[in-house]
Amino acid sequence: QVQLVESGGGLVQAGASLRLSCATSGRTLSSHTLAWFRQAPGKEREFVGGISWSGGASSYADSVKGRFTIGKENVRNTVYLQMNSLKPEDTAVYYCAATSEYFATIPMTRRGYVYWGQGTQVTVSS
């Protein structure tokens, strides 16, 4: 089992930055992929970005490329999402997720992600 706990959400104005963290515990994540998803009211949960825990390769949704950066801190077993130049359309609940097995490429849909955090709210005002 893997436990994921997100933190760092909040209310900010458009153009500001936020850094979300996902603390992991439990099973070793050496061959897993970790990702951030988000879900706005009335919308499907969508992929934001993902990172391979072992190799560090990352992938992003087109809507956040160049603004968001996903990274990991091996010593702290933490994955973060640095969000810059935030827009009102980034408002959503952000979830951390992890796969239970190795994938050669980073999955960009919910399929394959077995472990999920409880989510953290990000609200961007205009």
FENZICOR-V906550 format. One record per pair of residues at least 4 apart in sequence whose C-alpha atoms are under 7 Angstrom apart, sorted by the first residue. I is the first residue (numbers start at 1). J is the second residue. If there is no record, write none. Layout:
BEGIN
I_J, I_J
END
This chain:
BEGIN
1_26, 1_27, 2_24, 2_25, 2_26, 2_27, 2_115, 3_24, 3_25, 3_26, 4_22, 4_23, 4_24, 4_25, 4_96, 4_116, 4_117, 5_22, 5_23, 5_24, 5_117, 5_118, 6_20, 6_21, 6_22, 6_23, 6_96, 6_117, 6_119, 6_120, 7_20, 7_21, 7_22, 7_120, 8_19, 8_20, 8_21, 9_20, 9_120, 9_121, 9_122, 10_121, 10_122, 10_123, 11_122, 11_123, 11_124, 12_16, 12_123, 12_124, 12_125, 13_124, 13_125, 13_126, 14_85, 14_86, 14_87, 14_88, 14_124, 14_125, 14_126, 15_85, 15_86, 15_87, 16_84, 16_85, 16_86, 17_83, 17_84, 17_85, 17_86, 18_82, 18_83, 18_84, 19_80, 19_81, 19_82, 19_83, 20_80, 20_81, 20_82, 21_78, 21_79, 21_80, 21_81, 22_78, 22_79, 22_80, 22_96, 23_77, 23_78, 23_79, 24_77, 24_78, 29_53, 30_53, 30_54, 31_53, 31_54, 31_101, 31_102, 32_52, 32_53, 32_98, 32_99, 32_100, 32_101, 32_102, 33_50, 33_51, 33_52, 33_53, 33_98, 33_99, 33_106, 34_50, 34_51, 34_52, 34_53, 34_97, 34_98, 34_99, 35_49, 35_50, 35_51, 35_96, 35_97, 35_98, 36_47, 36_48, 36_49, 36_50, 36_94, 36_95, 36_96, 36_97, 37_45, 37_46, 37_47, 37_48, 37_94, 37_95, 37_96, 38_45, 38_46, 38_47, 38_48, 38_92, 38_93, 38_94, 38_95, 39_43, 39_44, 39_45, 39_46, 39_92, 39_93, 39_94, 40_91, 40_92, 40_93, 47_61, 47_108, 47_109, 48_60, 48_61, 48_64, 49_59, 49_60, 49_61, 49_70, 50_58, 50_59, 50_60, 50_70, 50_106, 51_56, 51_57, 51_58, 51_59, 51_70, 51_106, 52_56, 52_57, 52_58, 59_106, 60_64, 60_65, 61_65, 64_68, 67_83, 67_84, 67_85, 68_81, 68_82, 68_83, 68_84, 69_81, 69_82, 69_83, 70_80, 70_81, 70_82, 71_79, 71_80, 71_81, 72_78, 72_79, 72_80, 73_77, 73_78, 73_79, 74_78, 86_90, 86_124, 87_124, 88_124, 88_125, 88_126, 90_124, 91_122, 91_123, 91_124, 92_121, 92_122, 92_123, 93_119, 93_120, 93_121, 93_122, 94_119, 94_120, 94_121, 94_122, 95_116, 95_117, 95_118, 95_119, 95_120, 96_116, 96_117, 96_119, 97_113, 97_115, 97_116, 97_117, 98_113, 98_114, 98_115, 98_116, 99_112, 99_113, 99_114, 99_115, 100_113, 100_114, 107_112
END
